[in-house]
Amino acid sequence: MKPENRIQWLRRVLFVKVVLTLFAWGLPALLGPMALLAVLKLPIPSDPIYLRLFGGACTAFGVAYWFAYRDPVRNVAIIQAGLVDNGLITLVILILVLTGRVTSAFLALSGLLTGLFFLLFLLLMPRPEQM
């Protein structure tokens, strides 16, 4: 694939990642009512502070992905951090699925999506010759 096509596809992937990170994971965990978690069959902690911190971190990462979307070559470090982030999340969810601790389809789907983003970031990341 030509380098300019890779960057174009990476920008598309990053746009989808921005939308999902902000609106499916970050903002709902940061600001959403606990009833939303119940609808998604996610475990509801008695003290939501860690959930809200997770939401803040996801929202911050969503903003970072927006900068990477705008200029993937210049912001390749964000994509590299996203590679680690998505890989670790996928690994944790996979372990939880294999041990029977995931009961939420939303959580399982999130694991599949983060695995897909991990692979796409790995394949589409700008190469040194493009920088």
C-alpha positions in Angstrom: 0.0 0.0 0.0 1.3 3.5 -0.9 2.4 5.6 2.1 -0.3 8.3 1.4 -3.0 5.6 1.3 -1.8 4.2 4.6 -2.0 7.7 6.2 -5.5 8.2 4.7 -6.7 4.8 6.1 -5.0 5.6 9.4 -6.9 8.9 9.6 -10.2 7.1 9.0 -9.4 4.6 11.8 -8.4 7.4 14.1 -11.6 9.2 13.5 -13.6 6.1 14.4 -11.4 5.7 17.5 -12.0 9.3 18.5 -15.8 8.9 18.3 -15.8 5.5 20.2 -13.3 6.6 22.8 -15.2 9.8 23.6 -18.8 8.8 23.2 -18.9 5.0 24.1 -16.2 4.8 26.8 -14.9 8.1 28.1 -17.8 10.5 28.5 -20.3 7.9 29.7 -17.9 6.6 32.4 -17.0 10.2 33.4 -20.4 11.8 33.4 -23.0 9.1 32.7 -25.6 8.1 35.3 -25.1 4.7 37.0 -28.4 3.5 35.4 -26.6 3.6 32.1 -24.1 1.0 33.4 -27.0 -1.2 34.5 -28.5 -1.1 31.1 -25.2 -2.2 29.6 -24.9 -4.9 32.3 -21.6 -3.6 33.5 -20.5 -4.1 37.1 -21.5 -1.0 39.1 -19.0 -0.2 41.8 -20.2 1.0 45.2 -17.8 3.9 45.0 -17.7 5.2 41.4 -14.4 7.2 41.8 -12.3 4.7 39.8 -15.0 4.6 37.1 -15.0 8.4 36.9 -11.2 8.4 36.8 -11.3 5.8 34.0 -13.7 8.0 32.2 -11.4 11.0 32.6 -8.5 9.1 31.3 -10.5 7.8 28.3 -11.7 11.3 27.5 -8.2 12.6 27.6 -7.0 9.8 25.3 -9.9 10.7 23.0 -8.7 14.2 22.7 -5.1 13.0 22.1 -6.5 10.7 19.3 -8.1 13.8 17.8 -4.6 15.4 17.5 -3.3 12.2 15.9 -6.2 12.2 13.5 -5.3 15.8 12.4 -1.7 14.9 11.7 -0.8 11.2 12.2 2.8 11.6 11.0 3.6 14.4 13.4 1.7 12.8 16.3 3.0 9.2 15.8 3.8 9.0 19.6 0.0 9.2 20.3 -0.6 6.2 18.0 2.3 4.3 19.6 0.7 5.0 23.0 -2.6 3.9 21.6 -1.0 0.7 20.4 0.1 -0.1 24.0 -3.3 1.0 25.5 -5.4 -1.0 23.1 -3.1 -4.1 23.4 -3.3 -4.0 27.2 -7.1 -3.5 27.3 -7.6 -6.4 24.8 -5.3 -8.6 26.9 -7.1 -7.9 30.1 -10.6 -8.4 28.6 -9.4 -11.6 26.9 -8.2 -13.0 30.2 -11.5 -12.0 31.9 -13.5 -13.7 29.1 -11.4 -16.9 29.4 -11.9 -17.0 33.2 -15.6 -16.5 32.8 -15.7 -13.1 34.5 -17.2 -11.1 31.6 -21.0 -11.2 31.6 -21.5 -8.0 29.6 -21.8 -8.1 25.8 -20.7 -4.4 25.8 -17.5 -5.3 27.5 -16.8 -8.3 25.2 -17.5 -6.1 22.2 -15.2 -3.4 23.6 -12.5 -6.1 23.8 -13.0 -7.0 20.2 -12.9 -3.4 19.1 -9.7 -2.6 21.1 -8.1 -5.7 19.5 -9.1 -4.5 16.1 -7.7 -1.0 16.8 -4.4 -2.6 18.1 -4.0 -4.5 14.8 -5.0 -1.5 12.6 -2.6 0.8 14.5 0.2 -1.8 14.1 -0.4 -2.1 10.4 -1.0 1.5 9.5 1.4 3.3 11.8 3.6 5.8 9.9 7.0 4.4 9.1 10.2 6.3 9.8 10.7 7.0 6.1 7.3 8.9 6.1 8.4 11.3 8.9 
